[in-house]
């Protein structure tokens, strides 16, 4: 390491200004003068400003109301599913055990985003420290990876239930279901550890404004003034391993499920068999579609505004859909809800 004297700094800035005046400065479009000053002084950004959704005050207040209402319904709905399964012994099956894991995950997934996003839009909590930013990124990506694994496990559970109905209880016992759920949680968090570590090693010299309501990987890559190749490669590899691999496993499970359902002789039997997995298939389609758009790409080239919109759907809307899809499209859950209301 070496240090620069005040005279050296003055000489450097004289050369920089001369280069900029002739229009030949190669990074002129990428960095402002403050960025170069921070790099020369060896300083880095310690906190970021989250931009959220810029616009008129009425527009931002309207978004706050929507976010708050959606968040409340998501937490209440997913917590109700957990309570409903807990109180009804006939729902103590592997399918609903995995559903409770998913509902628990969705509560924390949306909690990691919405309260902070509301503060950003109201202008009361727009700053976020570098360490908290990395923590939020790690937390959200880990929960997202866990959801991918859980959805593939749930697809495998439906595959066993439909393709091997007589052996299902012996194949998918409580021990195996607990191991699969635990593996999904551990795999989700461990798979993001290296990526979070590499992101924490990036240097941020400025600007320090994130065009988002949360800390995501694309925003960090866009603001970093150091080489991001290793982080982009790690992001791509993790996306392939976590998102694509789990999606392929889910797809294969449903190919076998559909082929088995089509071999059922009666229309009533086909309808009954498919009804057990239609809710899960709806969630799989919504989740994997938006997740692949966000993360399965060789580099961070998507529009940050478009990423913001898709992230809103992933982190705010999808957790709300989970309880409603399973309530409206699942006969056993609707019956359990009916009994719960009758007791009252």
Number of C-alpha atoms within 10 A of each C-alpha: 2 3 9 12 8 9 8 11 13 12 11 15 15 12 11 14 13 13 14 14 10 8 10 10 13 10 10 12 7 11 15 12 14 12 20 17 16 15 16 15 12 11 14 16 16 13 16 20 19 24 18 21 18 11 9 8 12 9 12 19 14 12 17 20 12 14 19 17 11 20 23 16 17 26 20 14 21 26 17 16 23 19 12 18 19 15 13 14 9 11 16 13 16 21 19 19 20 20 23 21 19 23 24 16 20 26 20 15 22 24 19 18 20 22 15 19 25 23 17 24 24 16 15 10 15 21 19 20 13 16 12 13 19 19 15 19 21 23 19 23 22 23 22 24 26 27 25 24 27 25 25 23 23 27 26 19 20 24 23 20 21 19 18 13 12 11 11 16 14 9 15 19 12 15 9 13 20 15 10 18 21 15 15 23 19 15 16 23 19 14 18 24 15 16 22 22 13 15 23 16 11 18 19 24 23 23 18 19 15 23 20 23 23 27 23 21 21 20 18 23 21 16 20 18 20 12 11 19 11 12 23 21 15 19 26 18 18 20 22 17 14 22 21 18 16 22 23 12 17 22 17 15 21 18 13 14 22 16 11 17 20 15 10 13 9 10 11 10 14 16 13 11 21 19 14 18 23 15 19 20 18 15 18 20 11 14 19 18 13 16 19 15 12 20 21 18 17 13 16 19 9 13 9 17 12 11 20 20 12 17 21 19 16 22 20 23 17 20 28 25 19 22 25 17 15 21 19 11 17 17 13 14 19 14 11 18 16 11 12 13 8 8 6 5
